[in-house]
Amino acid sequence: MDASGSFGILSGHADFLTSLTISVVSWKTDADVRRYCAVRRGVLSIDAGQRLSVATREAVLGDDLATLDEKVIARFRADLDTERAERVGSVHLELMALRQIVSHLRGDAIGFGGAS
């Protein structure tokens, strides 16, 4: 590992297992084409000195670092928007439930959605 936190793995490397934080994994294909993958947490392993595997729940593939950067930012923004919408929906459901509880405690007997 160098000062940037990067490290390289050559063919024939000893079996290896490490955890990943937010990382960019790059590799060369058999056709000598470099590929990239941004991951948010995961596990990287080397098996039999030849097979590299990454297990993660979140990954974004890219052909070059510039477009990968754009894809990751777009994905994070979309995920953030989805999380916000889910939170709003959750709060709305909680408020409806609280209204129902208060209504029943007062004896108003208002049904779901405001219907009696």
Long-range contacts (C-beta under 8 A, 24 or more apart in sequence): 9-46, 9-52, 11-49, 11-50, 12-49, 12-50, 13-46, 13-49, 14-46, 14-49, 15-45, 15-46, 15-47, 15-48, 15-49, 16-44, 16-45, 16-46, 17-43, 17-44, 17-45, 17-46, 18-43, 18-44, 18-45, 19-43, 19-44, 20-44, 20-54, 20-56, 24-65, 24-68, 25-54, 27-52, 34-64, 35-61, 35-62, 35-63, 36-61, 36-62, 36-63, 36-64, 36-65, 36-68, 37-61, 37-62, 37-68, 38-62, 38-68, 38-71, 38-72
